[in-house]
Amino acid sequence: MNRIKTLIIDDEWLIRSELKTMLVQYPNIDVIGEAANVMDALKLYETMKPDLVFLDIQLPGGSGFDFLSRVNGNFKLVFITAFDQFLNEAKRYRAIDYLMKPISKDKLSRVIRKL
């Protein structure tokens, strides 16, 4: 089974920590890095080349959409946010899913099955 190199981009430490803890139960998901702002996310993305990105929309130094406009690559995308008003804009990026915070195990399981 191929391991899915995964990057978590969220400004909230607790959200990143909880998501990493939940992802441990999926042996094919390999969290290779995490970032709390757009600049760190761009650096990590360039060096790690993830297959999957969990991306918050509101970040220090810009938005998740700013991050997406500055990266080129073929990766799967899951938005994680506390705000549903970005749903229409998020749809343009063909995300696998749009998870509302707090992230439930059931919803995360649904996303992993879609992969």
N, CA, C and O of each residue as an XYZ file, in Angstrom:
460
protein
N       0.843     -1.183      0.000
C       0.000      0.000      0.000
C       0.889      1.248      0.000
O       1.802      1.376      0.815
N       0.604      2.156     -0.924
C       1.381      3.388     -0.985
C       1.043      4.293      0.184
O      -0.118      4.456      0.561
N       2.090      4.875      0.746
C       1.886      5.819      1.844
C       1.593      7.189      1.242
O       2.196      7.596      0.250
N       0.661      7.880      1.865
C       0.233      9.189      1.381
C       0.930     10.254      2.213
O       0.626     10.435      3.392
N       1.878     10.965      1.583
C       2.608     12.028      2.277
C       1.655     13.202      2.500
O       1.110     13.774      1.556
N       1.470     13.543      3.779
C       0.423     14.481      4.162
C       0.990     15.686      4.900
O       1.843     15.552      5.779
N       0.505     16.858      4.530
C       0.896     18.115      5.155
C      -0.345     18.730      5.804
O      -1.416     18.767      5.198
N      -0.193     19.212      7.042
C      -1.291     19.876      7.755
C      -0.935     21.350      7.899
O       0.103     21.701      8.461
N      -1.811     22.206      7.381
C      -1.581     23.651      7.454
C      -2.755     24.285      8.192
O      -3.862     24.382      7.662
N      -2.494     24.710      9.415
C      -3.518     25.333     10.255
C      -2.814     26.171     11.300
O      -1.796     25.747     11.846
N      -3.336     27.353     11.589
C      -2.679     28.227     12.564
C      -2.933     27.805     14.005
O      -2.268     28.296     14.917
N      -3.883     26.904     14.225
C      -4.187     26.470     15.586
C      -3.428     25.189     15.917
O      -3.644     24.147     15.298
N      -2.541     25.283     16.896
C      -1.740     24.136     17.308
C      -2.618     22.958     17.714
O      -2.324     21.814     17.370
N      -3.688     23.235     18.442
C      -4.548     22.170     18.931
C      -5.208     21.413     17.775
O      -5.311     20.187     17.817
N      -5.647     22.125     16.764
C      -6.263     21.474     15.598
C      -5.235     20.580     14.907
O      -5.539     19.437     14.568
N      -4.016     21.095     14.697
C      -2.968     20.277     14.056
C      -2.690     19.031     14.883
O      -2.568     17.933     14.340
N      -2.590     19.202     16.184
C      -2.293     18.084     17.077
C      -3.406     17.032     17.052
O      -3.130     15.837     16.945
N      -4.658     17.476     17.151
C      -5.784     16.545     17.140
C      -5.886     15.807     15.807
O      -6.163     14.608     15.771
N      -5.662     16.529     14.719
C      -5.744     15.900     13.404
C      -4.643     14.853     13.247
O      -4.896     13.756     12.750
N      -3.427     15.186     13.668
C      -2.332     14.208     13.609
C      -2.662     12.965     14.426
O      -2.416     11.842     13.986
N      -3.218     13.169     15.611
C      -3.594     12.045     16.474
C      -4.648     11.171     15.795
O      -4.564      9.944     15.850
N      -5.637     11.795     15.157
C      -6.677     11.023     14.476
C      -6.130     10.290     13.252
O      -6.581      9.189     12.934
N      -5.164     10.893     12.568
C      -4.625     10.281     11.357
C      -3.733      9.075     11.641
O      -3.480      8.273     10.742
N      -3.255      8.937     12.876
C      -2.395      7.806     13.244
C      -3.093      6.470     12.976
O      -2.433      5.480     12.663
N      -4.415      6.439     13.096
C      -5.142      5.181     12.905
C      -5.191      4.732     11.439
O      -5.651      3.629     11.145
N      -4.718      5.580     10.524
C      -4.699      5.228      9.101
C      -3.253      4.962      8.680
O      -2.490      5.903      8.459
N      -2.868      3.679      8.567
C      -1.467      3.344      8.324
C      -0.909      3.862      6.998
O       0.306      3.983      6.848
N      -1.772      4.164      6.046
C      -1.269      4.666      4.765
C      -1.081      6.188      4.747
O      -0.550      6.736      3.781
N      -1.513      6.867      5.812
C      -1.346      8.324      5.914
C      -0.083      8.616      6.719
O       0.055      8.179      7.862
N       0.825      9.352      6.114
C       2.098      9.685      6.746
C       2.204     11.206      6.848
O       2.481     11.876      5.853
N       1.987     11.755      8.045
C       2.081     13.208      8.231
C       3.564     13.588      8.206
O       4.321     13.262      9.120
N       3.955     14.283      7.139
C       5.369     14.615      6.929
C       5.721     16.021      7.389
O       6.896     16.386      7.430
N       4.706     16.818      7.737
C       4.997     18.159      8.201
C       3.735     18.923      8.530
O       2.623     18.527      8.182
N       3.951     20.047      9.223
C       2.841     20.926      9.566
C       3.329     22.356      9.570
O       4.497     22.637      9.841
N       2.408     23.255      9.265
C       2.739     24.679      9.214
C       1.595     25.478      9.818
O       0.437     25.063      9.776
N       1.941     26.637     10.385
C       0.945     27.480     11.041
C       0.660     28.767     10.268
O      -0.223     29.534     10.651
N       1.407     29.012      9.172
C       1.180     30.225      8.388
C       1.544     29.964      6.925
O       2.119     28.928      6.594
N       1.208     30.899      6.075
C       1.387     30.716      4.636
C       2.865     30.555      4.266
O       3.201     29.672      3.477
N       3.753     31.385      4.817
C       5.170     31.307      4.431
C       5.778     29.956      4.805
O       6.474     29.344      3.994
N       5.523     29.492      6.017
C       6.044     28.181      6.427
C       5.442     27.069      5.571
O       6.120     26.104      5.219
N       4.169     27.218      5.244
C       3.494     26.215      4.415
C       4.129     26.135      3.030
O       4.338     25.043      2.503
N       4.434     27.283      2.444
C       5.058     27.293      1.117
C       6.433     26.626      1.150
O       6.769     25.848      0.257
N       7.226     26.929      2.178
C       8.555     26.311      2.302
C       8.436     24.799      2.450
O       9.136     24.044      1.775
N       7.543     24.359      3.340
C       7.350     22.923      3.546
C       6.867     22.240      2.277
O       7.342     21.160      1.927
N       5.935     22.863      1.599
C       5.398     22.276      0.389
C       6.515     22.044     -0.636
O       6.601     20.977     -1.244
N       7.354     23.045     -0.814
C       8.423     22.939     -1.816
C       9.435     21.844     -1.479
O       9.937     21.169     -2.378
N       9.736     21.665     -0.199
C      10.729     20.657      0.168
C      10.137     19.260      0.309
O      10.828     18.272      0.061
N       8.865     19.161      0.704
C       8.285     17.858      1.006
C       7.437     17.269     -0.124
O       7.277     16.050     -0.193
N       6.898     18.098     -1.001
C       6.047     17.643     -2.105
C       4.976     16.639     -1.636
O       5.016     15.469     -2.018
N       4.029     17.093     -0.816
C       3.015     16.178     -0.269
C       2.035     15.681     -1.336
O       1.863     16.291     -2.391
N       1.402     14.551     -1.017
C       0.340     13.984     -1.855
C      -1.024     14.506     -1.419
O      -1.970     14.541     -2.206
N      -1.112     14.913     -0.149
C      -2.369     15.336      0.454
C      -2.090     16.534      1.361
O      -1.122     16.536      2.122
N      -2.949     17.550      1.271
C      -2.817     18.736      2.125
C      -4.147     18.994      2.827
O      -5.188     19.135      2.185
N      -4.091     19.051      4.162
C      -5.213     19.536      4.963
C      -4.936     21.017      5.165
O      -3.914     21.378      5.748
N      -5.838     21.887      4.690
C      -5.560     23.313      4.620
C      -6.643     24.149      5.280
O      -7.818     24.070      4.923
N      -6.224     24.950      6.249
C      -7.109     25.940      6.855
C      -7.247     27.096      5.862
O      -6.384     27.283      5.004
N      -8.309     27.857      5.975
C      -8.504     28.975      5.046
C      -7.956     30.276      5.612
O      -7.295     31.026      4.893
N      -8.215     30.561      6.880
C      -7.713     31.799      7.470
C      -6.411     31.512      8.207
O      -6.386     30.791      9.205
N      -5.324     32.097      7.687
C      -3.984     31.861      8.222
C      -3.248     33.180      8.396
O      -3.547     34.152      7.702
N      -2.283     33.225      9.319
C      -1.434     34.410      9.398
C      -0.624     34.565      8.110
O      -0.101     33.586      7.577
N      -0.525     35.779      7.621
C       0.269     36.028      6.424
C      -0.469     35.737      5.136
O       0.143     35.688      4.069
N      -1.769     35.544      5.218
C      -2.555     35.277      4.021
C      -3.600     34.214      4.283
O      -3.881     33.868      5.431
N      -4.170     33.702      3.213
C      -5.217     32.685      3.353
C      -4.762     31.380      2.720
O      -3.737     31.317      2.042
N      -5.546     30.348      2.958
C      -5.292     29.086      2.282
C      -5.364     29.251      0.768
O      -4.653     28.570      0.029
N      -6.227     30.161      0.308
C      -6.333     30.425     -1.130
C      -5.053     31.082     -1.651
O      -4.640     30.815     -2.780
N      -4.419     31.940     -0.842
C      -3.119     32.521     -1.224
C      -2.084     31.418     -1.393
O      -1.312     31.416     -2.352
N      -2.078     30.480     -0.450
C      -1.157     29.339     -0.543
C      -1.387     28.598     -1.855
O      -0.437     28.309     -2.583
N      -2.642     28.291     -2.155
C      -2.960     27.522     -3.360
C      -2.568     28.263     -4.636
O      -2.169     27.639     -5.620
N      -2.679     29.581     -4.623
C      -2.339     30.356     -5.821
C      -0.827     30.380     -6.069
O      -0.383     30.745     -7.158
N      -0.038     29.994     -5.066
C       1.424     30.071     -5.190
C       2.108     28.716     -5.319
O       3.333     28.656     -5.423
N       1.354     27.647     -5.313
C       1.977     26.323     -5.458
C       1.525     25.677     -6.758
O       0.395     25.856     -7.211
N       2.428     24.934     -7.332
C       2.104     24.120     -8.498
C       2.335     22.691     -8.098
O       3.381     22.359     -7.539
N       1.393     21.859     -8.370
C       1.586     20.476     -8.008
C       0.308     19.691     -8.107
O      -0.786     20.241     -8.228
N       0.476     18.413     -8.054
C      -0.654     17.511     -8.144
C      -0.828     16.861     -6.783
O      -0.178     15.862     -6.475
N      -1.698     17.424     -5.980
C      -1.951     16.871     -4.653
C      -3.442     16.938     -4.368
O      -4.169     17.748     -4.942
N      -3.872     16.077     -3.476
C      -5.267     16.081     -3.046
C      -5.406     17.107     -1.928
O      -4.476     17.323     -1.150
N      -6.574     17.735     -1.855
C      -6.787     18.857     -0.950
C      -8.034     18.637     -0.108
O      -9.088     18.251     -0.613
N      -7.888     18.893      1.200
C      -9.027     18.890      2.118
C      -8.978     20.198      2.899
O      -8.012     20.463      3.615
N     -10.015     21.009      2.761
C     -10.083     22.240      3.547
C     -10.544     21.902      4.961
O     -11.416     21.056      5.157
N      -9.945     22.575      5.941
C     -10.383     22.476      7.330
C     -10.601     23.904      7.824
O      -9.679     24.719      7.795
N     -11.800     24.203      8.270
C     -12.099     25.579      8.649
C     -13.265     25.640      9.624
O     -14.041     24.694      9.759
N     -13.363     26.765     10.289
C     -14.488     27.002     11.189
C     -15.558     27.860     10.502
O     -16.587     28.170     11.103
N     -15.313     28.239      9.252
C     -16.206     29.172      8.559
C     -16.759     28.548      7.290
O     -16.000     28.110      6.426
N     -18.076     28.506      7.175
C     -18.665     27.888      5.985
C     -18.871     28.864      4.830
O     -19.282     28.447      3.748
N     -18.597     30.156      5.034
C     -18.844     31.120      3.961
C     -17.848     30.988      2.807
O     -18.036     31.608      1.761
N     -16.792     30.191      2.982
C     -15.798     30.020      1.928
C     -16.073     28.803      1.051
O     -15.283     28.489      0.160
N     -17.175     28.124      1.295
C     -17.462     26.864      0.608
C     -17.477     27.014     -0.917
O     -16.890     26.195     -1.623
N     -18.143     28.051     -1.425
C     -18.207     28.224     -2.882
C     -16.838     28.466     -3.488
O     -16.517     27.899     -4.533
N     -16.024     29.299     -2.851
C     -14.678     29.539     -3.357
C     -13.839     28.260     -3.282
O     -13.048     27.975     -4.180
N     -14.019     27.500     -2.210
C     -13.271     26.256     -2.033
C     -13.598     25.248     -3.130
O     -12.729     24.484     -3.549
N     -14.824     25.241     -3.590
C     -15.234     24.290     -4.634
C     -14.441     24.480     -5.923
O     -14.253     23.528     -6.680
N     -13.979     25.687     -6.175
C     -13.189     25.933     -7.395
C     -11.880     25.156     -7.396
O     -11.303     24.903     -8.454
N     -11.419     24.784     -6.226
C     -10.128     24.092     -6.119
C     -10.276     22.569     -6.131
O      -9.302     21.847     -5.917
N     -11.478     22.089     -6.378
C     -11.747     20.647     -6.475
C     -11.241     19.878     -5.254
O     -10.612     18.827     -5.375
N     -11.526     20.421     -4.104
C     -11.119     19.751     -2.861
C     -11.895     18.448     -2.697
O     -13.035     18.324     -3.144
N     -11.258     17.493     -2.055
C     -11.912     16.223     -1.743
C     -13.068     16.476     -0.790
O     -14.137     15.876     -0.906
N     -12.829     17.382      0.160
C     -13.870     17.668      1.149
C     -13.589     19.000      1.817
O     -12.536     19.609      1.628
N     -14.562     19.431      2.605
C     -14.523     20.695      3.325
C     -14.953     20.354      4.739
O     -16.147     20.269      5.024
N     -13.982     20.156      5.633
C     -14.279     19.738      7.000
C     -14.449     20.946      7.911
O     -13.605     21.842      7.947
N     -15.547     20.951      8.637
C     -15.780     22.016      9.601
C     -15.146     21.643     10.940
O     -15.215     20.493     11.373
N     -14.531     22.630     11.585
C     -13.952     22.422     12.917
C     -15.065     22.470     13.953
O     -16.024     23.221     13.770
N     -14.980     21.717     15.010
C     -13.960     20.696     15.276
C     -14.184     19.481     14.374
O     -15.321     19.129     14.060
N     -13.110     18.861     13.971
C     -13.161     17.730     13.042
C     -13.566     16.467     13.797
O     -12.945     16.090     14.792
N     -14.603     15.833     13.309
C     -15.052     14.598     13.954
C     -14.357     13.397     13.324
O     -13.948     13.444     12.164
N     -14.227     12.327     14.093
C     -13.617     11.102     13.581
C     -14.425     10.536     12.420
O     -13.853     10.021     11.460
N     -15.745     10.629     12.500
C     -16.596     10.112     11.424
C     -16.371     10.861     10.117
O     -16.251     10.252      9.054
N     -16.314     12.172     10.206
C     -16.108     12.966      8.991
C     -14.716     12.737      8.417
O     -14.554     12.669      7.199
N     -13.714     12.617      9.277
C     -12.371     12.344      8.806
C     -12.317     10.967      8.132
O     -11.672     10.805      7.096
N     -12.979     10.003      8.710
C     -13.039      8.669      8.132
C     -13.650      8.701      6.737
O     -13.178      8.011      5.834
N     -14.688      9.495      6.562
C     -15.324      9.648      5.247
C     -14.328     10.209      4.235
O     -14.269      9.748      3.096
N     -13.548     11.204      4.653
C     -12.553     11.812      3.769
C     -11.493     10.781      3.375
O     -11.126     10.688      2.203
N     -11.010     10.020      4.328
C      -9.965      9.029      4.047
C     -10.487      7.960      3.091
O      -9.748      7.486      2.228
N     -11.738      7.585      3.238
C     -12.323      6.607      2.302
C     -12.368      7.162      0.897
O     -12.194      6.409     -0.061
N     -12.598      8.472      0.738
C     -12.643      9.092     -0.591
C     -11.282      9.034     -1.279
O     -11.204      9.036     -2.507
N     -10.231      8.982     -0.501
C      -8.888      8.948     -1.093
C      -8.707      7.673     -1.885
O      -7.643      7.451     -2.463
